């Protein structure tokens, strides 16, 4: 079992705090730390809306902009992690961050759930398949979205190259909602997705409990667990309120390794029996779910908004032609209208608008097609 401490952007751009988080992750028993390589322009449009944080209401774009760090920052974090004998992984959010991350040769590249349909980036990821381990998270996605992503990565052989520390591709079942309701996690998907897709699976857990979802993912044969870590839930980071503080992360690691031993010696039913001393069996069964991959109720309203679609980057007039930079692959998020799928990017490039369009608006096919 590989346990990933998701540092994300909890460092707030402070290198000493990033090192402190790496130390805390190592001491808590994590095998790998994971960062997020943020360039705001790769993630969302400046007019996407506002978010309420502990330090006040702020433009979501500005919050991401403040988290931008250069390549040297991540290089130093990776060097420090390796000095501490812990693996270094990172999530890019677009072609620029992917290119700069790959140049560092990290121990893994993690594709976050909202980027499962970032088709230009997934195509570029295929260049690194079986060279750098890839981890694909599958929150706010349907089975067909995952299968298409795997096709673009060209995951035809999942053999580990000799110098890899992880499998060539691992899929993490996920519920993209913060905090994620445990009862909707449908942890049996860890097993069924592995059987259907034929690759190692695990879980990316955004629930608040340090034990339930991680231990049940062990019972389902999970090979990897990812969970956010923070120095304090009172810190001002986007994910800090739903992350585990170091002592709680340590409890999760202990519980996971204990469950692995129980699974080896006594099987999954013994895991359920032991959990039932602390949790009602009804709750355990509700967290396990059906194992059928579908959108959880908590995340279904965000399908199409949290993941990627095409958006205009400037207001344009009828008769103008779509050129480079006029449209981007972005998360819609708060107040904008989702556009069409990123798979249409090549189709609309060079196309002529049949109507005026607004900066930030989601791209629609009817912007180019005239009714007769």
TAZIDA-V661329 format. One record per run of one state. SS is the DSSP state (helix for helix, strand for strand, loop for the rest). FROM is the first residue (numbers start at 1). TO is the last residue. Records with the same first field share a line. If there is no record, write none. Layout:
# TAZIDA-V661329
SS->FROM-TO + FROM-TO
This chain:
# TAZIDA-V661329
loop->1-1 + 9-14 + 29-31 + 37-39 + 45-49 + 54-55 + 66-70 + 84-86 + 92-94 + 105-107 + 112-112 + 116-118 + 129-133 + 138-142 + 154-168 + 175-181 + 185-188 + 198-199 + 206-211 + 220-223 + 231-239 + 243-243 + 267-267 + 276-280 + 289-296 + 301-307 + 313-315 + 317-320 + 322-326 + 332-341 + 349-351 + 353-356 + 358-361 + 363-364 + 368-372
strand->2-8 + 32-36 + 44-44 + 50-53 + 56-59 + 87-91 + 108-111 + 134-137 + 169-174 + 200-205 + 224-230 + 244-245 + 308-312 + 316-316 + 321-321 + 327-331 + 352-352 + 357-357 + 362-362
helix->15-28 + 40-43 + 60-65 + 71-83 + 95-104 + 113-115 + 119-128 + 143-153 + 182-184 + 189-197 + 212-219 + 240-242 + 246-266 + 268-275 + 281-288 + 297-300 + 342-348 + 365-367
